[in-house]
Amino acid sequence: MRGSRGGAVLIGALAVDSLGNGLFLPLSLVYFVELTDVPLALVGVLLTIANAVTLPIPIWVGTLADRFGALPLVVGAQLLQAVGFLMYAWVSGPVGILVSSALVAIGVRFFWSAVFTAIADFVDGSTSTLSRDTWYAFANGARTAGLAAGGLVTGIVVTDGREATYRAVACAAAACFTAAAVLITAFVRTGPGHAHEPLEHSGYATLLRDRPFLGLIALNSVYALSSMMLGVALPTVILIGIQGPAWLTSALLAGNAVLIAVLSAPVVARLTGFRRTRSIVTAAVLWAAWCVSLAVLVPGQPEWVLPVLIGGTLLFTVAELVHAPVSMSLAAAAAPPAARGRYLATFQYSFTISSIIAPAFFATLFELATAAPWIALGLLNIASIGGMLLLERRLPAAAIKDPAPSPS
């Protein structure tokens, strides 16, 4: 039976994919404002609609991944994004913005709903001694490196503000997604990872009866919200909360990205042998401590505020290094093999919902008091610790910790 191959190429292709995302991420709104006559408010509405129509997609993707395998879906998602970004280069009005951004949004949703199942399928068919946690850590590091590199390149090249430069960035993003799709198609195989005995209950019936997994999704929504808050809130915290220089935001975000890109795999290697649930609890404790560090910040006292802000960002980074790969490994291991595509696609809703909530959560509470969002988020993380420890008793033992290898 054919096994998996091309693991290094898979991780490299994911880095190229993320490079494409990173190239365009800083231009999400300004691109259409600069290149069309469509008002900013309408651009925002069109992009919101384009993303909203993708919400049901993970349910469909999960079923397809279980039936046909996830890797072809990943390739299709990348090609769809490539087409969307090519259309960006020729957009001139509202209809074009909506259609092109919808294609990209659908591709993004397909990608994130399938890629973690594809990695799990690869690990199942691989002869590598590396754990699933480590492969997820490699993917997390590659993604972060690609996003950071793309954002840096775009920040440099668009300073001239010419339309041709903006269009070139869109075409370069399309080329990245195309290259990633070609690399995966040519060199990566995941073996029969999705071929398992069918479940007694078809469709999503098994998942809806799996209360521990639904609890895991609910708890992960807290962690997903926490992981998004650095990018969402840090610029406002620095400019308004402590009245600091704008460059400090870029410096902290860049430092966070570099550490995640470099340390993802080594940190997860250190966690081998520990319960995944306890590792996630550790991440929650670190996020709660990060929230405390932000809650105490005040303007006008840089001699202690800056060290606290830097130290707090390091706490956040370590939490993210632990949570991102370990939580995905826990979800993949807790899913029945025959329904893993559906389980992991549904698990992504914890990130989708949190991405919708995060801006309003932060802005509303920050208006009340600068410490309010951090107190609320810290309490959510503390409460999640008890929930995770209770959930630990109900999750499969093999999901909480990989079984020890049998002696040869």
Secondary structure, 3 states (H helix, E strand, C coil): CCCEECHHHHHHHHHHHHHHHHHHHHHCCHHHHHHCCCCHHHHHHHHHHHHHCCCCHHHHHHHHHHHHCCHHHHHHHHHHHHHHHHHHCCCCCHHHHHHHHHHHHHHHHHHHHHHHHHHHHHHHHCCCCCCHHHHHHHHHHHHHHHHHHHHHHHHHHHHHCCHHHHHHHHHHHHHHHHHHHHHHHHHCEECCCCCCCCCCCCCCHHHHHCHHHHHHHHHHHHHHHHHHHHHHHHHHHHHHHCCCCCHHHHHHHHHHHHHHHHHHHHHHHHHCCCCHHHHHHHHHHHHHHHHHHHHCCCCCCHHHHHHHHHHHHHHHHHHHHHHHHHHHHHHHHHCCHHHHHHHHHHHCHHHHHHHHHHHHHHHHHHHHCCCHHHHHHHHHHHHHHHHHHHHHCCCCHHHHCCCCCCCC
